[in-house]
Amino acid sequence: MLKENIVFKKNSEIVTREIDKEIILVPTFKTSDEINSIYTLNPSASAVWNMIDGKRTMGAITKAVLKKFDTNFKDTQKKLEELFKDLKEIKAIKISGNKK
């Protein structure tokens, strides 16, 4: 479970492009021979991606998602945990700190 006070920031070596409310992530930290994937975020994951700014806490992102989408806290928390786990796995984000 992700703590509410965790703050994530985007990896500056990920190039992003938004196309029709979906964001495409292209890692540039690998050599061209190593790049075997680009990643596409659906509209709801793209909205979360746009909230990751190195300042906003997980708690603030969760509250914003609850306001923006028709969902409940438990489902939102589960989906956000999955998304952030996936984003960390592909090195698109990293923890930048904790806010008190």
C-alpha positions as CSV (number, residue, x, y, z in Angstrom):
1,M,0.0,0.0,0.0
2,L,1.4,3.4,-1.0
3,K,1.5,6.0,1.8
4,E,-0.4,9.2,1.3
5,N,2.6,11.4,1.9
6,I,4.8,9.9,-0.8
7,V,5.7,12.2,-3.7
8,F,6.7,10.9,-7.1
9,K,8.5,12.7,-9.9
10,K,8.8,11.8,-13.6
11,N,12.0,10.4,-15.0
12,S,13.4,13.1,-17.3
13,E,14.6,10.4,-19.6
14,I,11.1,9.5,-20.6
15,V,9.7,11.4,-23.6
16,T,5.9,11.8,-23.6
17,R,3.4,12.7,-26.3
18,E,-0.3,13.1,-25.8
19,I,-2.5,11.9,-28.6
20,D,-6.3,11.9,-28.2
21,K,-6.3,11.9,-24.4
22,E,-3.8,9.1,-24.2
23,I,-0.2,9.6,-23.3
24,I,2.6,7.6,-25.0
25,L,5.8,7.1,-23.0
26,V,9.1,6.5,-24.8
27,P,12.2,5.7,-22.7
28,T,15.3,7.4,-24.0
29,F,17.7,6.0,-21.3
30,K,18.3,2.9,-23.3
31,T,20.3,2.5,-26.5
32,S,18.2,2.2,-29.6
33,D,19.1,-1.5,-29.7
34,E,17.6,-1.9,-26.2
35,I,14.4,-0.1,-26.8
36,N,11.8,-2.7,-27.4
37,S,8.8,-1.0,-25.9
38,I,6.8,2.2,-25.8
39,Y,4.1,2.5,-23.3
40,T,0.6,3.9,-23.8
41,L,-1.5,5.2,-20.9
42,N,-5.3,5.2,-21.3
43,P,-7.2,8.4,-20.6
44,S,-7.6,7.8,-16.8
45,A,-3.9,6.8,-16.4
46,S,-2.9,9.8,-18.6
47,A,-4.9,12.1,-16.2
48,V,-2.9,10.7,-13.3
49,W,0.4,11.0,-15.2
50,N,-0.4,14.7,-15.7
51,M,-0.8,15.1,-11.9
52,I,2.7,13.7,-11.2
53,D,4.7,16.9,-10.7
54,G,7.3,16.1,-7.9
55,K,5.2,18.1,-5.5
56,R,1.8,16.5,-5.2
57,T,1.4,13.7,-2.7
58,M,-0.3,10.3,-3.3
59,G,-3.1,11.5,-1.0
60,A,-3.6,14.6,-3.2
61,I,-3.6,12.6,-6.4
62,T,-6.1,10.1,-4.9
63,K,-8.4,13.0,-3.9
64,A,-8.1,14.5,-7.4
65,V,-8.9,11.2,-9.0
66,L,-12.0,10.7,-6.8
67,K,-13.3,14.2,-7.8
68,K,-12.6,13.7,-11.5
69,F,-13.9,10.1,-12.0
70,D,-16.9,8.2,-10.9
71,T,-15.2,5.8,-8.5
72,N,-14.8,4.9,-4.9
73,F,-11.9,5.2,-2.6
74,K,-11.1,1.5,-2.4
75,D,-11.1,0.9,-6.1
76,T,-9.2,4.2,-6.7
77,Q,-6.5,3.2,-4.2
78,K,-6.1,-0.2,-5.8
79,K,-5.9,1.1,-9.3
80,L,-3.4,3.8,-8.4
81,E,-1.2,1.3,-6.6
82,E,-1.1,-0.9,-9.7
83,L,-0.4,2.1,-12.0
84,F,2.4,3.5,-9.8
85,K,3.9,0.0,-9.5
86,D,3.9,-0.3,-13.3
87,L,5.3,3.2,-13.8
88,K,8.1,2.5,-11.2
89,E,8.9,-0.9,-12.9
90,I,9.5,0.8,-16.3
91,K,11.4,3.6,-14.6
92,A,9.0,6.3,-15.7
93,I,8.8,7.6,-12.1
94,K,10.7,7.6,-8.9
95,I,10.0,8.6,-5.3
96,S,11.2,12.2,-4.8
97,G,10.4,12.4,-1.1
98,N,7.7,12.4,1.6
99,K,5.7,15.4,2.7
100,K,4.6,15.7,6.3
